Amino acid sequence: MERIDFYENARRILANPVIVNAVQKATSHALAKRLDTISRIPDFESLRDKARAAKEEIISNFEDFLEKFKKNATRNGFIVHEAKDAKEAKDIVYEIFSNHNVKTVVSSKSMTQEEIEINPFLESKGIVKYETDLGEFIIQTAKQKPSHITAPAIHMTRKEIAQLFHDKLGMEYTEDPEEITYFARQFLREKYFKADAGMSGANFLIADTGSFVVVENEGNARMSTTLPKLHVAVTGIEKLIPSIKDFPNFIKILAPSSTGQHQTVYTNIFSTVGRGREVHIVLIDNGRRKMLADPVLREALMCIRCGGCSNVCPIFQLLGGHAYGSVYSGPIGIIWTYAIFGHSVARDLPFASTLCGACHEICPVRINIPKILLHLRHRVVEKEGGPFAERLLVELWEKVMTHPTVNKFGFRIASKAQVFFERDRKIRCLPWILSRWTEWKDIDPIPGKSFRELWKERQKNS
């Protein structure tokens, strides 16, 4: 994977107000629904604590729980495979399909499949794979990557989707959402019945029962995984939870955090194999054990892929997911991209955050995302050093802030000089490298008197 140029991606997207407006509208709607829903769940905070405790238990005893899941899943009749990386996972899937002479596949939404880029791989082998989740179907038709962990086509407007389906699939042009959805449903329905195999991901792997869970809203996952006789579930090993008793805690926090629903419409728990069917589970490492061994990054393995941190992130709200250049976007996506694809690919991404803490506050399992991002920034600077201008500014700031006389003198100069950059009681056009900030953000003007001066006046008056 090539280096992600976040800044170039950001400039390109900001030049397209259609994308910016679509993302802001969608994230605002999701946040409003979330607030309304959790206000009516009296024990929501307690559920978050219980879910986090379960994930902490998994991380502390990871290999034991993984072996337990594999043993119980095998006892259930599932054929379990392990893949150390993306290449091995794709080879396993292709071998399964070759053994069954598979030519067409229907698949429910899976970020792990996106991560290992299985679609172009299967296409190169002559296997046609249809995405059946509406959002995934849209971006597959548009030949794009997902723009959000749970809402892949969040960046596209109704008009763009209508034009896409009209141009690529021959749909009679309409911007009516129900008619567009009906067209996609009819287009995909025959694919379910004719497909040689079905694929899915997994939202949870339940260790004590050997079951795996797929949650959805459209019913497409249920169709993809039950109509074909062959089902292959591709999932990351981090999806483990200890027990079926823990499952209700997770299912109760997932949908409110993601889409603002009380529950997803369909919750599919696979615990056995039907007569005449074959089910394979491909468990993927692809850098996850490396994350587990890292005392800081391991916390990110708790992520349940709700996408809430993206919805609340001011950077994501402005740009959407494509600026991140990876299948995993938003605050948690930065961490996953850096961990899986490495420093050379993702070195820009840890700086694509305001560190405001909103992602930590909204995370249903309370992952301290800002702390991890700050740690990754430290790693980047350790490897490469910071930009010269930035280092110069920080050193200058240190001198000013640690020497009272210099501080006082600098404050007076700045308060006088700001008149050249101030308009309408805001500083809007700082010079030189600082212009990169005021190009997008305004700064409040420096007060006429410093804190020290105000404090002296107060002491004198009292």
C-alpha positions as CSV (number, residue, x, y, z in Angstrom):
1,M,0.0,0.0,0.0
2,E,1.4,3.4,-0.9
3,R,1.9,6.3,1.5
4,I,-1.4,8.1,2.3
5,D,-1.1,11.8,1.7
6,F,-3.8,13.0,4.0
7,Y,-3.2,16.7,3.4
8,E,-3.6,16.3,-0.4
9,N,-6.7,14.2,0.1
10,A,-8.2,16.8,2.4
11,R,-7.5,19.7,-0.1
12,R,-9.2,17.7,-2.8
13,I,-12.3,16.9,-0.8
14,L,-12.6,20.5,0.6
15,A,-12.8,21.7,-3.0
16,N,-16.0,19.6,-3.4
17,P,-18.8,21.1,-1.3
18,V,-21.2,18.3,-2.3
19,I,-19.2,15.8,-0.3
20,V,-18.7,18.1,2.6
21,N,-22.4,18.9,2.9
22,A,-23.4,15.2,2.5
23,V,-21.0,14.1,5.3
24,Q,-22.0,16.8,7.7
25,K,-25.7,16.2,7.2
26,A,-25.3,12.4,7.7
27,T,-23.1,12.6,10.8
28,S,-25.3,15.3,12.4
29,H,-28.3,13.1,11.9
30,A,-26.6,10.1,13.4
31,L,-25.5,12.0,16.5
32,A,-28.9,13.4,17.1
33,K,-30.5,9.9,16.9
34,R,-27.8,8.6,19.2
35,L,-28.5,11.2,21.9
36,D,-32.2,10.6,21.7
37,T,-31.9,6.8,21.9
38,I,-29.4,6.6,24.8
39,S,-31.5,9.1,26.8
40,R,-34.1,6.4,26.9
41,I,-31.7,3.6,28.0
42,P,-31.3,4.1,31.8
43,D,-28.4,1.7,32.2
44,F,-26.4,2.7,29.1
45,E,-23.3,3.7,31.1
46,S,-23.4,0.5,33.0
47,L,-23.6,-1.5,29.8
48,R,-20.5,0.3,28.5
49,D,-18.6,-0.6,31.7
50,K,-19.6,-4.2,31.4
51,A,-18.7,-4.4,27.7
52,R,-15.3,-2.9,28.4
53,A,-14.6,-5.3,31.2
54,A,-15.4,-8.2,28.9
55,K,-13.0,-6.9,26.3
56,E,-10.3,-6.3,28.9
57,E,-10.7,-10.0,29.9
58,I,-10.3,-11.0,26.3
59,I,-7.1,-8.9,25.9
60,S,-5.6,-10.3,29.2
61,N,-6.2,-13.9,28.1
62,F,-6.4,-13.6,24.4
63,E,-4.8,-16.9,23.2
64,D,-6.8,-19.0,25.7
65,F,-10.1,-17.5,24.5
66,L,-9.1,-17.9,20.9
67,E,-8.4,-21.6,21.4
68,K,-11.6,-22.0,23.3
69,F,-13.6,-20.4,20.4
70,K,-11.8,-22.6,17.8
71,K,-12.5,-25.7,19.8
72,N,-16.2,-25.0,20.3
73,A,-16.7,-23.7,16.7
74,T,-15.2,-27.0,15.4
75,R,-17.5,-28.9,17.7
76,N,-20.4,-27.0,16.2
77,G,-19.5,-28.3,12.7
78,F,-17.7,-25.2,11.4
79,I,-14.4,-25.6,9.5
80,V,-12.0,-23.1,11.2
81,H,-8.9,-21.7,9.4
82,E,-6.3,-19.2,10.6
83,A,-4.5,-16.7,8.4
84,K,-1.4,-14.8,9.5
85,D,-1.9,-12.0,6.9
86,A,-4.1,-10.8,4.0
87,K,-2.4,-12.9,1.4
88,E,-2.8,-16.1,3.4
89,A,-6.5,-15.3,4.1
90,K,-7.2,-14.7,0.4
91,D,-5.4,-17.9,-0.6
92,I,-7.5,-19.9,1.9
93,V,-10.8,-18.4,0.6
94,Y,-9.7,-19.1,-3.0
95,E,-8.8,-22.7,-2.2
96,I,-12.3,-23.2,-0.6
97,F,-14.0,-21.7,-3.6
98,S,-11.8,-23.8,-6.1
99,N,-12.7,-27.0,-4.3
100,H,-16.4,-26.2,-4.7
101,N,-16.1,-24.8,-8.3
102,V,-17.5,-21.4,-7.1
103,K,-18.0,-18.8,-9.9
104,T,-20.4,-16.3,-8.2
105,V,-20.5,-15.1,-4.6
106,V,-22.9,-12.9,-2.7
107,S,-21.6,-11.2,0.4
108,S,-22.9,-9.2,3.3
109,K,-20.9,-6.1,4.6
110,S,-17.5,-6.9,6.0
111,M,-14.8,-4.4,6.8
112,T,-12.3,-7.2,7.2
113,Q,-12.9,-8.3,3.6
114,E,-12.3,-4.7,2.6
115,E,-9.1,-4.7,4.6
116,I,-7.6,-7.6,2.8
117,E,-9.0,-6.4,-0.6
118,I,-10.6,-9.7,-1.4
119,N,-12.9,-8.4,-4.2
120,P,-10.2,-7.5,-6.7
121,F,-8.3,-10.7,-5.8
122,L,-11.4,-12.9,-6.5
123,E,-12.1,-10.9,-9.7
124,S,-8.5,-11.7,-10.9
125,K,-9.3,-15.4,-10.4
126,G,-12.5,-15.2,-12.4
127,I,-14.9,-15.2,-9.5
128,V,-17.7,-12.6,-9.4
129,K,-18.6,-11.3,-6.0
130,Y,-21.7,-9.1,-5.4
131,E,-21.9,-6.9,-2.4
132,T,-25.5,-7.1,-1.1
133,D,-25.5,-4.4,1.6
134,L,-27.0,-1.3,-0.1
135,G,-24.1,1.0,0.9
136,E,-21.5,-1.5,-0.1
137,F,-23.4,-2.2,-3.3
138,I,-23.4,1.5,-4.1
139,I,-19.6,1.9,-3.6
140,Q,-18.9,-1.3,-5.4
141,T,-20.8,0.0,-8.4
142,A,-18.9,3.3,-8.2
143,K,-15.6,1.4,-7.8
144,Q,-14.8,3.3,-4.5
145,K,-13.7,2.5,-1.0
146,P,-16.1,2.8,2.0
147,S,-16.2,6.3,3.4
148,H,-17.4,5.2,6.9
149,I,-17.1,2.0,9.0
150,T,-20.9,1.4,9.1
151,A,-22.2,3.7,6.4
152,P,-20.0,3.1,3.3
153,A,-21.7,5.6,1.0
154,I,-22.1,8.4,3.5
155,H,-20.3,10.8,1.2
156,M,-22.8,10.4,-1.7
157,T,-26.0,12.3,-2.3
158,R,-29.3,10.8,-3.5
159,K,-28.8,12.5,-6.9
160,E,-25.3,10.9,-7.3
161,I,-26.6,7.5,-6.5
162,A,-29.6,7.8,-8.8
163,Q,-27.2,8.9,-11.7
164,L,-24.8,6.0,-10.8
165,F,-27.5,3.4,-11.0
166,H,-28.9,4.9,-14.2
167,D,-25.5,5.0,-15.9
168,K,-24.1,1.7,-14.7
169,L,-27.1,-0.6,-14.1
170,G,-29.8,0.8,-16.4
171,M,-32.2,2.0,-13.7
172,E,-34.8,4.4,-14.9
173,Y,-33.7,7.7,-13.4
174,T,-35.4,8.5,-10.1
175,E,-34.2,10.3,-6.9
176,D,-36.9,8.6,-4.8
177,P,-35.1,6.6,-2.0
178,E,-37.7,3.9,-1.9
179,E,-37.6,3.3,-5.7
180,I,-33.8,3.3,-5.7
181,T,-33.8,0.7,-2.8
182,Y,-36.4,-1.3,-4.6
183,F,-34.3,-1.4,-7.8
184,A,-31.2,-2.6,-5.8
185,R,-33.3,-5.2,-4.1
186,Q,-34.7,-6.6,-7.3
187,F,-31.2,-6.5,-9.0
188,L,-29.7,-8.5,-6.1
189,R,-32.5,-10.9,-5.5
190,E,-31.7,-13.2,-8.4
191,K,-28.0,-13.2,-7.3
192,Y,-28.9,-14.8,-4.0
193,F,-30.6,-17.8,-5.7
194,K,-27.9,-18.2,-8.4
195,A,-24.8,-17.7,-6.2
196,D,-22.5,-20.7,-5.6
197,A,-21.3,-19.3,-2.2
198,G,-22.1,-16.7,0.4
199,M,-19.7,-14.6,2.4
200,S,-19.9,-12.6,5.6
201,G,-17.8,-11.0,8.3
202,A,-18.6,-11.4,12.0
203,N,-19.4,-8.7,14.5
204,F,-18.7,-11.0,17.5
205,L,-17.0,-14.4,18.1
206,I,-18.5,-16.0,21.2
207,A,-15.8,-18.1,22.9
208,D,-17.8,-20.3,25.2
209,T,-20.4,-21.4,22.5
210,G,-18.2,-21.3,19.4
211,S,-20.9,-19.1,17.7
212,F,-20.4,-16.1,15.5
213,V,-22.7,-13.1,15.1
214,V,-23.7,-11.0,12.1
215,V,-25.9,-7.9,12.8
216,E,-27.6,-6.0,10.0
217,N,-30.6,-3.9,9.1
218,E,-31.5,-5.0,5.6
219,G,-31.9,-8.8,5.7
220,N,-29.2,-9.2,3.0
221,A,-26.8,-10.9,5.4
222,R,-29.4,-13.5,6.2
223,M,-30.0,-14.1,2.5
224,S,-26.3,-14.3,1.7
225,T,-25.4,-16.7,4.4
226,T,-28.3,-19.2,4.2
227,L,-29.4,-19.5,0.6
228,P,-26.1,-20.7,-0.9
229,K,-25.0,-24.1,0.5
230,L,-21.5,-22.8,1.1
231,H,-20.8,-20.0,3.6
232,V,-17.4,-18.5,4.3
233,A,-17.1,-16.0,7.2
234,V,-14.0,-13.8,7.1
235,T,-13.2,-12.1,10.4
236,G,-10.5,-10.6,12.5
237,I,-9.5,-12.5,15.6
238,E,-10.2,-9.4,17.8
239,K,-13.9,-9.9,17.5
240,L,-13.8,-12.3,20.4
241,I,-16.1,-11.9,23.5
242,P,-15.9,-14.3,26.4
243,S,-19.4,-15.6,26.8
244,I,-22.9,-15.7,25.5
245,K,-23.8,-13.9,28.8
246,D,-21.7,-10.9,27.7
247,F,-23.5,-10.7,24.3
248,P,-26.6,-8.7,25.4
249,N,-24.3,-6.0,26.8
250,F,-22.6,-5.6,23.4
251,I,-25.7,-5.8,21.3
252,K,-27.4,-3.1,23.5
253,I,-24.6,-0.6,23.0
254,L,-23.7,-1.3,19.3
255,A,-26.8,0.0,17.5
256,P,-27.3,3.1,19.6
257,S,-23.7,4.1,19.2
258,S,-23.7,3.4,15.4
259,T,-27.0,4.4,13.9
260,G,-29.0,5.6,16.9
261,Q,-31.3,2.6,16.8
262,H,-32.3,0.7,20.0
263,Q,-31.4,-2.5,18.1
264,T,-30.4,-3.6,14.6
265,V,-33.3,-5.1,12.7
266,Y,-31.6,-8.5,12.3
267,T,-29.3,-10.3,14.7
268,N,-28.0,-13.5,13.2
269,I,-26.3,-16.0,15.6
270,F,-24.6,-18.9,13.8
271,S,-24.2,-21.8,16.2
272,T,-24.6,-24.9,13.9
273,V,-24.4,-26.1,10.4
274,G,-27.6,-27.0,8.5
275,R,-28.1,-30.3,6.7
276,G,-26.3,-30.3,3.3
277,R,-24.4,-27.1,4.1
278,E,-20.8,-26.2,4.7
279,V,-19.6,-23.3,6.8
280,H,-16.0,-22.0,7.0
281,I,-14.6,-19.4,9.4
282,V,-11.4,-17.7,8.3
283,L,-9.7,-16.0,11.4
284,I,-7.3,-13.3,10.3
285,D,-4.4,-11.9,12.3
286,N,-2.9,-9.4,9.8
287,G,-1.1,-7.4,12.5
288,R,-3.6,-7.9,15.3
289,R,-1.2,-10.0,17.5
290,K,1.4,-7.3,17.0
291,M,-1.1,-4.8,18.3
292,L,-1.9,-7.1,21.2
293,A,1.8,-7.1,22.2
294,D,2.0,-3.3,22.2
295,P,1.0,-1.9,25.6
296,V,-0.6,1.2,24.1
297,L,-2.1,0.0,20.8
298,R,-3.7,-3.1,22.3
299,E,-6.6,-1.1,23.7
300,A,-7.7,-0.4,20.1
301,L,-8.5,-4.2,19.8
302,M,-11.6,-3.5,21.9
303,C,-13.2,-1.6,19.0
304,I,-16.7,-3.0,18.1
305,R,-16.8,-1.1,14.8
306,C,-19.8,1.2,15.6
307,G,-18.4,4.2,13.8
308,G,-19.5,6.6,16.5
309,C,-16.0,8.2,16.9
310,S,-16.2,9.1,13.2
311,N,-19.6,10.7,13.6
312,V,-18.4,13.0,16.4
313,C,-14.9,13.8,15.1
314,P,-14.7,17.4,13.7
315,I,-12.1,16.3,11.2
316,F,-14.3,13.5,9.8
317,Q,-17.4,15.7,9.9
318,L,-15.6,18.1,7.5
319,L,-13.9,15.6,5.2
320,G,-15.5,12.1,5.4
321,G,-13.6,8.9,5.2
322,H,-11.9,9.1,1.9
323,A,-9.4,11.7,3.2
324,Y,-7.9,8.9,5.4
325,G,-7.0,6.9,2.3
326,S,-7.8,3.6,4.0
327,V,-10.7,1.3,4.5
328,Y,-10.5,2.3,8.2
329,S,-11.3,5.9,8.6
330,G,-12.0,8.3,11.5
331,P,-10.2,8.4,14.8
332,I,-10.1,4.6,15.5
333,G,-9.4,4.1,11.8
334,I,-6.1,6.1,12.1
335,I,-4.9,3.7,14.8
336,W,-5.9,0.6,12.8
337,T,-4.4,1.8,9.6
338,Y,-1.1,2.7,11.3
339,A,-1.0,-0.7,13.1
340,I,-1.9,-2.8,10.1
341,F,-0.3,-1.0,7.2
342,G,2.7,0.5,9.0
343,H,4.4,3.8,9.6
344,S,5.5,4.3,6.0
345,V,1.9,4.2,4.8
346,A,0.1,6.1,7.6
347,R,2.7,8.5,9.1
348,D,0.4,11.6,8.3
349,L,-2.7,10.1,9.9
350,P,-2.0,10.5,13.6
351,F,-2.0,14.3,13.1
352,A,-5.4,14.2,11.5
353,S,-7.1,14.9,14.8
354,T,-7.8,17.8,17.1
355,L,-7.3,15.6,20.2
356,C,-10.5,17.1,21.5
357,G,-11.5,13.9,23.3
358,A,-15.0,13.6,21.8
359,C,-14.1,10.2,20.3
360,H,-13.1,8.9,23.8
361,E,-16.3,10.3,25.3
362,I,-18.6,8.6,22.7
363,C,-16.8,5.3,22.4
364,P,-19.2,2.5,23.7
365,V,-16.2,0.6,25.2
366,R,-14.4,3.8,26.3
367,I,-11.2,3.4,24.2
368,N,-8.9,6.3,25.0
369,I,-8.4,7.2,21.4
370,P,-6.7,10.6,21.9
371,K,-4.1,9.0,24.2
372,I,-3.2,6.4,21.5
373,L,-3.1,9.1,18.8
374,L,-0.8,11.2,20.9
375,H,1.5,8.1,21.3
376,L,1.5,7.5,17.6
377,R,2.5,11.2,17.0
378,H,5.4,10.7,19.3
379,R,6.4,7.6,17.3
380,V,6.3,9.5,14.0
381,V,8.4,12.4,15.4
382,E,10.9,9.9,17.0
383,K,11.3,8.2,13.6
384,E,11.4,11.3,11.4
385,G,11.7,14.4,13.5
386,G,9.2,17.2,13.3
387,P,9.2,19.8,10.6
388,F,11.9,22.4,11.0
389,A,9.4,25.3,11.2
390,E,7.3,23.5,13.8
391,R,10.4,22.7,16.0
392,L,11.5,26.3,15.7
393,L,8.0,27.6,16.8
394,V,7.8,25.2,19.7
395,E,11.3,26.2,20.9
396,L,10.4,29.9,20.6
397,W,7.1,29.3,22.5
398,E,9.0,27.5,25.3
399,K,11.4,30.5,25.7
400,V,8.5,32.9,25.8
401,M,6.4,30.9,28.3
402,T,9.3,30.1,30.7
403,H,10.8,33.6,31.0
404,P,8.4,36.2,32.5
405,T,10.3,39.3,31.0
406,V,10.3,37.8,27.5
407,N,6.7,36.7,28.0
408,K,5.6,40.2,29.0
409,F,7.5,41.8,26.1
410,G,6.3,39.2,23.5
411,F,2.7,39.6,24.7
412,R,2.8,43.4,24.2
413,I,4.3,43.1,20.7
414,A,1.7,40.5,19.7
415,S,-1.2,42.5,21.1
416,K,0.0,45.5,19.1
417,A,0.8,43.6,15.9
418,Q,-2.5,41.7,15.7
419,V,-4.2,44.8,14.4
420,F,-2.7,44.0,11.0
421,F,-4.3,40.5,10.9
422,E,-7.6,41.3,12.7
423,R,-10.9,41.7,11.0
424,D,-14.4,41.7,12.6
425,R,-12.9,41.0,16.1
426,K,-11.2,37.8,14.8
427,I,-7.6,37.1,13.6
428,R,-8.1,35.7,10.1
429,C,-4.8,35.8,8.2
430,L,-1.6,35.1,10.1
431,P,1.6,35.2,8.1
432,W,4.1,32.5,7.0
433,I,3.5,28.9,8.3
434,L,0.7,30.1,10.7
435,S,-1.4,30.9,7.6
436,R,-2.1,27.1,7.3
437,W,-4.2,27.5,10.5
438,T,-6.0,30.7,9.7
439,E,-6.8,29.5,6.2
440,W,-9.5,27.3,7.8
441,K,-9.9,28.6,11.4
442,D,-10.3,32.0,13.0
443,I,-8.5,32.9,16.2
444,D,-9.8,35.1,19.0
445,P,-7.7,38.3,19.4
446,I,-5.2,38.6,22.2
447,P,-6.7,40.6,25.1
448,G,-5.5,44.1,25.7
449,K,-4.1,43.1,29.1
450,S,-2.3,39.9,30.2
451,F,-3.4,37.7,33.1
452,R,-0.6,39.0,35.3
453,E,-1.6,42.6,34.7
454,L,-5.3,41.8,35.4
455,W,-4.3,39.9,38.6
456,K,-2.2,42.8,39.8
457,E,-5.1,45.2,39.2
458,R,-7.5,42.9,41.1
459,Q,-5.1,42.7,44.0
460,K,-4.7,46.4,44.1
461,N,-8.4,47.1,44.0
462,S,-9.1,44.6,46.8
